[in-house]
Amino acid sequence: MSIVNSIIDNDFYKFTMQFGVTKLYPDVKARYKFINRGEHKFPDGFAKVLQKEIDAMANLALTKSEKEFFAKNCPYLSPAYLDFLQGYRYDSSEVIITQNGSDLEVEVEGYWYRTILWEVPILYLISELYYTLTNAERISNAEVIKRTSDKVDLYNRLDVTVAEFGTRRRHSYEVQDVVVQELKNHSGKSFVGTSNVHFAHKYDVKPIGTHAHEWFMFHGARYGFKVANSISLDRWVKVYYGDLGIALTDTYTSDVFFSQFDKKLSKLFDGVRHDSGDPIEFGEKTIAHYQKMGINPLFKTIIFSDGLNSERVETITNCFKGRIGLSFGIGTNLTNDTGLRPMNIVMKLTEISSYDIPWTGVVKLSDEKNKHTGTERMISLAKEMLNLHDIPGHEAPLND
């Protein structure tokens, strides 16, 4: 039996961005590349097994029940888009997988509105297959439930809201299923939803998410780095008219973001998401920004979502509770807290093109050292345009 058995076993923001792309950029093509940050060594034959799983995804289709779930819970997704999604099928010819010894390479290319759905399934397939093919023994489901229960008890005591964000680096489908079920069934009010639409549907909870770095990376490559954040957010508003109002801040560093997050956007968006760099420094910076704009920070929210565990959630809560709205998106610490080393893998948009522009590299700068992505040339250009010459280094270039 294939690992992926639902076309909505994916992060919610992939569908929300796909809707935006179909409306605004149906002619744009995209390339993605797998990045093995953790330098994991893959066993012989891994690529062949992964290819088999990728090929099997062509059989997935949106069910009537899944479509009804979208329509009920996401009224901002148009009926035309849901009809499109019902007819969508994965095409494995868009994915190129190669293995040289223990090194794995995965690249995706095709129209952006189609290829945008590949990233998350590829990552969780790589993760689950890695543990399976290396015969890594995890803790029992009972222990997974106990660990999850203890975390929820803490979140309830802290009186904070938490969403499960762990699809892309989950240990396995089974572990994520166990975790979401425990989050749903555990007493208390801390759990507010999951980024995984399949599990949101299965357990009748809210799907959580807005947009990812690639939305901003595209606009930077297409329109220029200096206006990337403002154009990205303006176009998001054009699609969603105020719904899904949490803005991602760190594609070109949070300092650049806040310099472009003017009063109109600051008032229009419900809050911001932290995804790299020091969370305390970011929280203080966010509060100061809203105060500068004459906005009460208590009317806004920060979603913290970077490498969280129980201790970090408690530290952040103690610092900011009562000063600004707080919520947490917790990923690996929920879905891959299994007694094994979690995988450190990502898949990033690398280039975009359309009828009027050739293939152009995209850039992500981040607030965290060594997390920049893009070619040497494009990163240098972005830093120059944004006056960020003192920003630290970047990952190995994706392509030159």
Secondary structure, DSSP 8 states (H G I E B T S, - for coil): --S---TT-SBHHHHHHHHHHHHH-TT-EEEEEEE-TT-----TTHHHHHHHHHHHGGG----HHHHHHHHHH-TTS-HHHHHHHHH----GGGEEEEEETTEEEEEEEEEHHHHTTTHHHHHHHHHHHHHHHTT-----HHHHHHHHHHHHHHHHHHT--EEE--STT-S-HHHHHHHHHHHHHSSSS-EEEESBHHHHHHHT--B-----HHHHHHHHHHH-GGGHHHHHHHHHHHHHTTSS-EEE--TT-HHHHHHH--HHHHHHS-EEEE-SS-HHHHHHHHHHHHHHTT--GGGSEEEE-SS--HHHHHHHHHHHTTTSEEEEEE-HHHHS-SSS-----EEEEEEEEETTEEEEE--B--SSTT-BBS-HHHHHHHHHHHT-TTS--BSS-S--
